Amino acid sequence: MLEQLHEVLANVCIKTKCRLIEFSGESDHVHLLVDFHPDNNLSALVGSLKSASSRIIQKEFREHLATFYKKPVLWSSSYYVASTGGAPIEKIKQYIKSQEAPKE
């Protein structure tokens, strides 16, 4: 499921002139490092990422997700965004890679 989610999110980024640099998921959230194009609206990008991934993942993994979710909703309405500022990209990538992946 994480591989499919990564592919969907990367495709949304490409379509919005952004680039998904790093991705990792945990049992209750995901981490994305995105090279954000300044022409974009941040909340619109997050909305696109959530809606496209929710639609596709729910369609492909409906039976598996039904054991965890009672409603047809994959994501909560909240999200957290931080600018990396002067932090080295390799450190950010390392942090994202170090997150525990959920057990299937």
The first five atom37 places (N, CA, C, CB, O) and aatype in JSON, in Angstrom:
{
  "aatype": [12, 10, 6, 5, 10, 8, 6, 19, 10, 0, 2, 19, 4, 9, 11, 16, 11, 4, 1, 10, 9, 6, 13, 15, 7, 6, 15, 3, 8, 19, 8, 10, 10, 19, 3, 13, 8, 14, 3, 2, 2, 10, 15, 0, 10, 19, 7, 15, 10, 11, 15, 0, 15, 15, 1, 9, 9, 5, 11, 6, 13, 1, 6, 8, 10, 0, 16, 13, 18, 11, 11, 14, 19, 10, 17, 15, 15, 15, 18, 18, 19, 0, 15, 16, 7, 7, 0, 14, 9, 6, 11, 9, 11, 5, 18, 9, 11, 15, 5, 6, 0, 14, 11, 6],
  "atom_mask": [
    [1, 1, 1, 1, 1],
    [1, 1, 1, 1, 1],
    [1, 1, 1, 1, 1],
    [1, 1, 1, 1, 1],
    [1, 1, 1, 1, 1],
    [1, 1, 1, 1, 1],
    [1, 1, 1, 1, 1],
    [1, 1, 1, 1, 1],
    [1, 1, 1, 1, 1],
    [1, 1, 1, 1, 1],
    [1, 1, 1, 1, 1],
    [1, 1, 1, 1, 1],
    [1, 1, 1, 1, 1],
    [1, 1, 1, 1, 1],
    [1, 1, 1, 1, 1],
    [1, 1, 1, 1, 1],
    [1, 1, 1, 1, 1],
    [1, 1, 1, 1, 1],
    [1, 1, 1, 1, 1],
    [1, 1, 1, 1, 1],
    [1, 1, 1, 1, 1],
    [1, 1, 1, 1, 1],
    [1, 1, 1, 1, 1],
    [1, 1, 1, 1, 1],
    [1, 1, 1, 0, 1],
    [1, 1, 1, 1, 1],
    [1, 1, 1, 1, 1],
    [1, 1, 1, 1, 1],
    [1, 1, 1, 1, 1],
    [1, 1, 1, 1, 1],
    [1, 1, 1, 1, 1],
    [1, 1, 1, 1, 1],
    [1, 1, 1, 1, 1],
    [1, 1, 1, 1, 1],
    [1, 1, 1, 1, 1],
    [1, 1, 1, 1, 1],
    [1, 1, 1, 1, 1],
    [1, 1, 1, 1, 1],
    [1, 1, 1, 1, 1],
    [1, 1, 1, 1, 1],
    [1, 1, 1, 1, 1],
    [1, 1, 1, 1, 1],
    [1, 1, 1, 1, 1],
    [1, 1, 1, 1, 1],
    [1, 1, 1, 1, 1],
    [1, 1, 1, 1, 1],
    [1, 1, 1, 0, 1],
    [1, 1, 1, 1, 1],
    [1, 1, 1, 1, 1],
    [1, 1, 1, 1, 1],
    [1, 1, 1, 1, 1],
    [1, 1, 1, 1, 1],
    [1, 1, 1, 1, 1],
    [1, 1, 1, 1, 1],
    [1, 1, 1, 1, 1],
    [1, 1, 1, 1, 1],
    [1, 1, 1, 1, 1],
    [1, 1, 1, 1, 1],
    [1, 1, 1, 1, 1],
    [1, 1, 1, 1, 1],
    [1, 1, 1, 1, 1],
    [1, 1, 1, 1, 1],
    [1, 1, 1, 1, 1],
    [1, 1, 1, 1, 1],
    [1, 1, 1, 1, 1],
    [1, 1, 1, 1, 1],
    [1, 1, 1, 1, 1],
    [1, 1, 1, 1, 1],
    [1, 1, 1, 1, 1],
    [1, 1, 1, 1, 1],
    [1, 1, 1, 1, 1],
    [1, 1, 1, 1, 1],
    [1, 1, 1, 1, 1],
    [1, 1, 1, 1, 1],
    [1, 1, 1, 1, 1],
    [1, 1, 1, 1, 1],
    [1, 1, 1, 1, 1],
    [1, 1, 1, 1, 1],
    [1, 1, 1, 1, 1],
    [1, 1, 1, 1, 1],
    [1, 1, 1, 1, 1],
    [1, 1, 1, 1, 1],
    [1, 1, 1, 1, 1],
    [1, 1, 1, 1, 1],
    [1, 1, 1, 0, 1],
    [1, 1, 1, 0, 1],
    [1, 1, 1, 1, 1],
    [1, 1, 1, 1, 1],
    [1, 1, 1, 1, 1],
    [1, 1, 1, 1, 1],
    [1, 1, 1, 1, 1],
    [1, 1, 1, 1, 1],
    [1, 1, 1, 1, 1],
    [1, 1, 1, 1, 1],
    [1, 1, 1, 1, 1],
    [1, 1, 1, 1, 1],
    [1, 1, 1, 1, 1],
    [1, 1, 1, 1, 1],
    [1, 1, 1, 1, 1],
    [1, 1, 1, 1, 1],
    [1, 1, 1, 1, 1],
    [1, 1, 1, 1, 1],
    [1, 1, 1, 1, 1],
    [1, 1, 1, 1, 1]
  ],
  "atom_positions": [
    [[0.83, -1.19, 0.0], [0.0, 0.0, 0.0], [0.88, 1.26, 0.0], [-0.95, -0.01, 1.22], [0.57, 2.24, -0.68]],
    [[1.98, 1.24, 0.77], [2.85, 2.42, 0.81], [3.49, 2.7, -0.55], [3.95, 2.22, 1.86], [3.68, 3.86, -0.92]],
    [[3.82, 1.65, -1.28], [4.41, 1.86, -2.61], [3.42, 2.55, -3.54], [4.85, 0.52, -3.22], [3.79, 3.47, -4.26]],
    [[2.17, 2.11, -3.51], [1.13, 2.72, -4.33], [0.88, 4.16, -3.9], [-0.17, 1.91, -4.25], [0.72, 5.05, -4.74]],
    [[0.86, 4.39, -2.59], [0.66, 5.74, -2.07], [1.8, 6.65, -2.51], [0.56, 5.7, -0.54], [1.56, 7.8, -2.89]],
    [[3.02, 6.16, -2.45], [4.18, 6.93, -2.9], [4.03, 7.33, -4.36], [5.47, 6.13, -2.69], [4.29, 8.47, -4.73]],
    [[3.62, 6.38, -5.18], [3.44, 6.64, -6.62], [2.37, 7.7, -6.87], [3.08, 5.34, -7.35], [2.56, 8.61, -7.68]],
    [[1.25, 7.59, -6.17], [0.15, 8.55, -6.34], [0.61, 9.95, -5.93], [-1.08, 8.12, -5.51], [0.37, 10.92, -6.65]],
    [[1.25, 10.06, -4.78], [1.7, 11.37, -4.29], [2.75, 11.97, -5.21], [2.26, 11.23, -2.87], [2.73, 13.18, -5.47]],
    [[3.66, 11.15, -5.72], [4.69, 11.64, -6.65], [4.04, 12.17, -7.92], [5.69, 10.52, -6.99], [4.47, 13.2, -8.45]],
    [[3.02, 11.48, -8.42], [2.33, 11.92, -9.63], [1.6, 13.24, -9.42], [1.36, 10.85, -10.11], [1.6, 14.1, -10.3]],
    [[0.97, 13.39, -8.27], [0.29, 14.66, -7.97], [1.33, 15.79, -7.94], [-0.48, 14.58, -6.61], [1.09, 16.87, -8.47]],
    [[2.46, 15.53, -7.33], [3.51, 16.55, -7.27], [3.98, 16.94, -8.67], [4.71, 16.03, -6.44], [4.15, 18.13, -8.96]],
    [[4.18, 15.98, -9.52], [4.62, 16.26, -10.89], [3.6, 17.14, -11.61], [4.84, 14.94, -11.68], [3.97, 18.1, -12.28]],
    [[2.33, 16.81, -11.45], [1.27, 17.57, -12.12], [1.16, 19.0, -11.61], [-0.05, 16.87, -11.96], [0.61, 19.87, -12.29]],
    [[1.67, 19.25, -10.41], [1.59, 20.59, -9.83], [2.95, 21.29, -9.81], [1.03, 20.5, -8.4], [3.16, 22.23, -9.03]],
    [[3.86, 20.85, -10.66], [5.19, 21.45, -10.81], [6.01, 21.35, -9.52], [5.06, 22.91, -11.22], [6.87, 22.19, -9.26]],
    [[5.75, 20.32, -8.73], [6.52, 20.06, -7.52], [7.26, 18.74, -7.71], [5.6, 20.03, -6.24], [7.1, 18.06, -8.72]],
    [[8.07, 18.38, -6.72], [8.79, 17.11, -6.79], [8.8, 16.48, -5.41], [10.24, 17.31, -7.31], [9.18, 17.11, -4.42]],
    [[8.36, 15.22, -5.34], [8.4, 14.47, -4.09], [9.82, 13.93, -3.95], [7.33, 13.3, -4.08], [10.25, 13.05, -4.69]],
    [[10.55, 14.48, -2.98], [11.95, 14.11, -2.79], [12.08, 12.88, -1.9], [12.73, 15.27, -2.19], [12.89, 11.99, -2.18]],
    [[11.29, 12.84, -0.84], [11.36, 11.7, 0.09], [9.96, 11.43, 0.64], [12.36, 11.98, 1.25], [9.15, 12.34, 0.78]],
    [[9.71, 10.16, 0.94], [8.41, 9.74, 1.45], [8.58, 8.58, 2.4], [7.46, 9.36, 0.28], [9.4, 7.69, 2.16]],
    [[7.82, 8.57, 3.48], [7.76, 7.44, 4.39], [6.41, 7.48, 5.09], [8.95, 7.46, 5.42], [5.83, 8.55, 5.27]],
    [[5.94, 6.34, 5.49], [4.66, 6.28, 6.17], [4.73, 5.51, 7.46], [0.0, 0.0, 0.0], [5.52, 4.58, 7.59]],
    [[3.91, 5.89, 8.4], [3.76, 5.16, 9.66], [2.32, 4.69, 9.71], [4.12, 6.05, 10.91], [1.55, 4.91, 8.77]],
    [[1.94, 4.04, 10.79], [0.6, 3.47, 10.85], [-0.49, 4.53, 10.86], [0.47, 2.6, 12.07], [-1.62, 4.24, 10.46]],
    [[-0.18, 5.75, 11.3], [-1.22, 6.77, 11.38], [-0.9, 8.09, 10.69], [-1.51, 7.04, 12.8], [-1.67, 9.04, 10.81]],
    [[0.22, 8.16, 9.98], [0.54, 9.38, 9.23], [1.69, 9.12, 8.26], [0.91, 10.53, 10.2], [2.35, 8.08, 8.31]],
    [[1.91, 10.07, 7.39], [3.01, 9.98, 6.42], [3.87, 11.23, 6.52], [2.46, 9.81, 4.97], [3.44, 12.27, 7.01]],
    [[5.1, 11.09, 6.05], [6.04, 12.21, 5.97], [6.39, 12.39, 4.5], [7.33, 11.96, 6.84], [6.72, 11.43, 3.8]],
    [[6.31, 13.63, 4.04], [6.68, 13.94, 2.66], [7.68, 15.08, 2.68], [5.44, 14.3, 1.8], [7.5, 16.06, 3.41]],
    [[8.72, 14.97, 1.89], [9.63, 16.07, 1.65], [9.39, 16.47, 0.2], [11.16, 15.68, 1.92], [9.69, 15.72, -0.73]],
    [[8.84, 17.67, 0.02], [8.41, 18.12, -1.31], [9.19, 19.37, -1.7], [6.89, 18.4, -1.34], [9.3, 20.32, -0.93]],
    [[9.73, 19.35, -2.9], [10.31, 20.56, -3.49], [9.12, 21.32, -4.06], [11.42, 20.23, -4.6], [8.6, 20.97, -5.12]],
    [[8.71, 22.34, -3.35], [7.47, 23.06, -3.62], [7.7, 24.19, -4.62], [6.88, 23.63, -2.31], [8.57, 25.04, -4.42]],
    [[6.93, 24.19, -5.69], [7.03, 25.26, -6.69], [6.32, 26.51, -6.17], [6.43, 24.8, -8.06], [5.18, 26.42, -5.7]],
    [[6.98, 27.67, -6.24], [6.39, 28.88, -5.65], [5.09, 29.36, -6.3], [7.38, 29.98, -5.73], [4.38, 30.18, -5.71]],
    [[4.75, 28.88, -7.49], [3.48, 29.24, -8.13], [2.28, 28.58, -7.45], [3.51, 28.87, -9.6], [1.14, 28.98, -7.68]],
    [[2.53, 27.58, -6.62], [1.45, 26.81, -6.01], [0.92, 27.45, -4.74], [1.93, 25.42, -5.71], [1.59, 28.24, -4.07]],
    [[-0.3, 27.08, -4.44], [-0.93, 27.42, -3.18], [-0.76, 26.18, -2.3], [-2.46, 27.83, -3.36], [-1.18, 25.09, -2.67]],
    [[-0.15, 26.35, -1.14], [0.17, 25.21, -0.28], [-1.06, 24.41, 0.12], [0.88, 25.7, 0.97], [-1.05, 23.18, 0.04]],
    [[-2.12, 25.07, 0.55], [-3.31, 24.33, 0.97], [-3.96, 23.61, -0.22], [-4.33, 25.29, 1.63], [-4.52, 22.53, -0.04]],
    [[-3.88, 24.18, -1.41], [-4.43, 23.5, -2.59], [-3.6, 22.26, -2.92], [-4.45, 24.47, -3.81], [-4.16, 21.23, -3.3]],
    [[-2.28, 22.35, -2.77], [-1.43, 21.19, -3.02], [-1.75, 20.08, -2.03], [0.07, 21.57, -2.93], [-1.91, 18.93, -2.43]],
    [[-1.86, 20.4, -0.76], [-2.18, 19.4, 0.26], [-3.55, 18.79, -0.04], [-2.16, 20.02, 1.68], [-3.72, 17.58, 0.07]],
    [[-4.51, 19.61, -0.41], [-5.83, 19.1, -0.77], [-5.77, 18.14, -1.94], [0.0, 0.0, 0.0], [-6.44, 17.1, -1.93]],
    [[-4.98, 18.47, -2.94], [-4.83, 17.58, -4.1], [-4.16, 16.28, -3.71], [-4.03, 18.27, -5.2], [-4.57, 15.2, -4.15]],
    [[-3.12, 16.37, -2.88], [-2.43, 15.16, -2.43], [-3.37, 14.24, -1.66], [-1.22, 15.53, -1.55], [-3.4, 13.03, -1.88]],
    [[-4.15, 14.84, -0.76], [-5.07, 14.04, 0.05], [-6.21, 13.45, -0.77], [-5.63, 14.88, 1.18], [-6.54, 12.28, -0.62]],
    [[-6.82, 14.26, -1.62], [-8.0, 13.76, -2.35], [-7.62, 12.69, -3.36], [-8.71, 14.92, -3.06], [-8.29, 11.66, -3.46]],
    [[-6.56, 12.91, -4.12], [-6.15, 11.91, -5.12], [-5.73, 10.61, -4.45], [-5.0, 12.45, -6.0], [-6.14, 9.53, -4.86]],
    [[-4.91, 10.72, -3.4], [-4.43, 9.5, -2.75], [-5.58, 8.77, -2.05], [-3.33, 9.84, -1.73], [-5.63, 7.54, -2.09]],
    [[-6.47, 9.49, -1.42], [-7.6, 8.85, -0.75], [-8.47, 8.09, -1.74], [-8.45, 9.89, -0.01], [-8.84, 6.94, -1.51]],
    [[-8.78, 8.74, -2.84], [-9.64, 8.12, -3.85], [-9.01, 6.83, -4.4], [-9.91, 9.11, -5.01], [-9.68, 5.8, -4.49]],
    [[-7.74, 6.89, -4.76], [-7.08, 5.74, -5.39], [-6.8, 4.63, -4.38], [-5.78, 6.17, -6.05], [-7.05, 3.45, -4.66]],
    [[-6.29, 4.99, -3.22], [-5.97, 3.97, -2.21], [-7.23, 3.28, -1.71], [-5.21, 4.6, -1.03], [-7.24, 2.06, -1.53]],
    [[-8.3, 4.04, -1.49], [-9.55, 3.41, -1.04], [-10.12, 2.48, -2.1], [-10.58, 4.48, -0.69], [-10.71, 1.45, -1.76]],
    [[-9.95, 2.82, -3.35], [-10.46, 1.98, -4.43], [-9.65, 0.67, -4.5], [-10.39, 2.73, -5.79], [-10.24, -0.41, -4.63]],
    [[-8.34, 0.76, -4.41], [-7.49, -0.42, -4.58], [-7.39, -1.3, -3.34], [-6.11, 0.02, -4.98], [-7.15, -2.5, -3.45]],
    [[-7.58, -0.72, -2.15], [-7.41, -1.47, -0.91], [-8.68, -1.43, -0.04], [-6.22, -0.91, -0.12], [-8.6, -1.43, 1.19]],
    [[-9.81, -1.4, -0.68], [-11.1, -1.25, 0.01], [-11.31, -2.28, 1.12], [-12.23, -1.37, -1.0], [-11.66, -1.92, 2.25]],
    [[-11.1, -3.54, 0.82], [-11.35, -4.59, 1.81], [-10.41, -4.47, 3.01], [-11.2, -5.98, 1.18], [-10.84, -4.59, 4.15]],
    [[-9.15, -4.23, 2.76], [-8.17, -4.1, 3.83], [-8.49, -2.89, 4.71], [-6.74, -3.98, 3.26], [-8.45, -2.98, 5.93]],
    [[-8.81, -1.77, 4.1], [-9.1, -0.55, 4.85], [-10.39, -0.65, 5.65], [-9.17, 0.63, 3.91], [-10.52, -0.02, 6.69]],
    [[-11.34, -1.45, 5.17], [-12.62, -1.59, 5.86], [-12.45, -2.16, 7.26], [-13.56, -2.49, 5.05], [-13.31, -1.97, 8.12]],
    [[-11.35, -2.86, 7.51], [-11.12, -3.42, 8.84], [-10.66, -2.33, 9.82], [-10.07, -4.53, 8.77], [-10.71, -2.54, 11.04]],
    [[-10.23, -1.17, 9.31], [-9.73, -0.09, 10.16], [-10.63, 1.14, 10.17], [-8.36, 0.31, 9.71], [-10.73, 1.83, 11.19]],
    [[-11.29, 1.41, 9.05], [-12.08, 2.63, 8.91], [-13.55, 2.31, 8.74], [-11.58, 3.45, 7.72], [-13.93, 1.46, 7.94]],
    [[-14.36, 3.0, 9.51], [-15.81, 2.81, 9.4], [-16.41, 3.72, 8.33], [-16.49, 3.08, 10.74], [-17.42, 3.39, 7.71]],
    [[-15.77, 4.88, 8.11], [-16.24, 5.84, 7.12], [-15.3, 5.81, 5.91], [-16.32, 7.27, 7.74], [-14.14, 5.42, 6.03]],
    [[-15.8, 6.24, 4.75], [-14.95, 6.25, 3.56], [-14.01, 7.46, 3.54], [-15.82, 6.25, 2.3], [-14.01, 8.24, 2.58]],
    [[-13.21, 7.6, 4.58], [-12.28, 8.72, 4.71], [-10.91, 8.15, 5.05], [-12.75, 9.75, 5.81], [-10.79, 7.34, 5.97]],
    [[-9.89, 8.55, 4.32], [-8.55, 8.05, 4.59], [-7.76, 9.02, 5.45], [-7.82, 7.8, 3.28], [-7.04, 8.6, 6.36]],
    [[-7.88, 10.3, 5.18], [-7.09, 11.32, 5.88], [-7.96, 12.17, 6.8], [-6.36, 12.21, 4.87], [-9.16, 12.35, 6.57]],
    [[-7.33, 12.69, 7.84], [-8.03, 13.68, 8.66], [-7.96, 15.02, 7.92], [-7.4, 13.79, 10.11], [-7.27, 15.14, 6.91]],
    [[-8.67, 15.99, 8.43], [-8.66, 17.3, 7.77], [-7.41, 18.12, 8.11], [-9.9, 18.08, 8.16], [-7.17, 19.16, 7.49]],
    [[-6.63, 17.66, 9.07], [-5.45, 18.43, 9.48], [-4.19, 17.99, 8.74], [-5.23, 18.29, 10.98], [-4.14, 16.91, 8.16]],
    [[-3.2, 18.86, 8.77], [-1.88, 18.54, 8.23], [-0.86, 19.48, 8.87], [-1.85, 18.65, 6.68], [-1.21, 20.53, 9.39]],
    [[0.39, 19.08, 8.81], [1.48, 19.88, 9.36], [2.47, 20.15, 8.26], [2.16, 19.17, 10.57], [2.87, 19.24, 7.53]],
    [[2.87, 21.4, 8.13], [3.85, 21.8, 7.12], [4.95, 22.59, 7.81], [3.18, 22.64, 5.98], [4.68, 23.44, 8.66]],
    [[6.17, 22.31, 7.44], [7.31, 23.07, 7.95], [8.27, 23.31, 6.81], [8.01, 22.33, 9.13], [8.46, 22.46, 5.94]],
    [[8.87, 24.47, 6.82], [9.9, 24.8, 5.84], [11.23, 24.26, 6.36], [9.98, 26.34, 5.58], [11.51, 24.35, 7.55]],
    [[12.02, 23.71, 5.48], [13.31, 23.18, 5.91], [14.32, 24.3, 6.1], [13.83, 22.17, 4.9], [15.37, 24.08, 6.71]],
    [[14.02, 25.48, 5.59], [14.93, 26.61, 5.77], [16.34, 26.26, 5.39], [0.0, 0.0, 0.0], [16.6, 25.84, 4.26]],
    [[17.27, 26.42, 6.32], [18.67, 26.15, 6.04], [19.11, 24.75, 6.39], [0.0, 0.0, 0.0], [20.3, 24.43, 6.29]],
    [[18.17, 23.89, 6.81], [18.55, 22.52, 7.17], [19.04, 21.76, 5.95], [17.35, 21.77, 7.81], [18.46, 21.89, 4.87]],
    [[20.1, 20.98, 6.1], [20.58, 20.18, 4.97], [19.53, 19.16, 4.53], [21.9, 19.46, 5.34], [18.98, 18.44, 5.36]],
    [[19.27, 19.11, 3.25], [18.25, 18.2, 2.7], [18.56, 16.75, 3.09], [18.18, 18.33, 1.17], [17.64, 15.99, 3.37]],
    [[19.83, 16.37, 3.1], [20.17, 14.99, 3.45], [19.74, 14.64, 4.88], [21.68, 14.77, 3.3], [19.34, 13.51, 5.13]],
    [[19.8, 15.59, 5.79], [19.35, 15.35, 7.17], [17.84, 15.14, 7.21], [19.75, 16.54, 8.09], [17.34, 14.28, 7.93]],
    [[17.11, 15.94, 6.43], [15.65, 15.8, 6.37], [15.29, 14.44, 5.77], [15.02, 16.95, 5.55], [14.42, 13.75, 6.29]],
    [[15.95, 14.07, 4.68], [15.7, 12.79, 4.04], [15.99, 11.64, 5.02], [16.55, 12.64, 2.77], [15.23, 10.67, 5.09]],
    [[17.08, 11.75, 5.74], [17.45, 10.72, 6.71], [16.38, 10.58, 7.8], [18.81, 11.04, 7.35], [16.03, 9.47, 8.19]],
    [[15.86, 11.7, 8.27], [14.8, 11.68, 9.28], [13.57, 10.96, 8.74], [14.44, 13.11, 9.71], [12.99, 10.11, 9.43]],
    [[13.16, 11.28, 7.54], [11.97, 10.67, 6.95], [12.18, 9.17, 6.75], [11.62, 11.35, 5.61], [11.29, 8.37, 7.04]],
    [[13.35, 8.79, 6.26], [13.63, 7.36, 6.06], [13.66, 6.59, 7.37], [14.96, 7.19, 5.34], [13.37, 5.4, 7.4]],
    [[14.0, 7.26, 8.46], [14.14, 6.57, 9.75], [12.8, 6.31, 10.43], [15.02, 7.39, 10.68], [12.76, 5.61, 11.44]],
    [[11.7, 6.85, 9.91], [10.39, 6.64, 10.51], [9.98, 5.18, 10.34], [9.33, 7.57, 9.88], [10.24, 4.57, 9.3]],
    [[9.36, 4.63, 11.35], [8.94, 3.23, 11.3], [7.83, 3.04, 10.29], [8.49, 2.75, 12.68], [6.84, 3.78, 10.29]],
    [[7.99, 2.05, 9.45], [6.93, 1.69, 8.5], [5.93, 0.79, 9.23], [7.52, 0.97, 7.24], [6.33, -0.02, 10.06]],
    [[4.65, 0.94, 8.92], [3.66, 0.08, 9.59], [3.81, -1.36, 9.16], [2.24, 0.55, 9.29], [4.22, -1.65, 8.04]],
    [[3.48, -2.25, 10.04], [3.51, -3.67, 9.71], [2.23, -4.03, 8.98], [3.68, -4.55, 10.99], [1.14, -3.64, 9.39]],
    [[2.36, -4.74, 7.91], [1.19, -5.09, 7.08], [0.39, -6.2, 7.69], [1.61, -5.5, 5.69], [-0.63, -6.61, 7.13]]
  ]
}
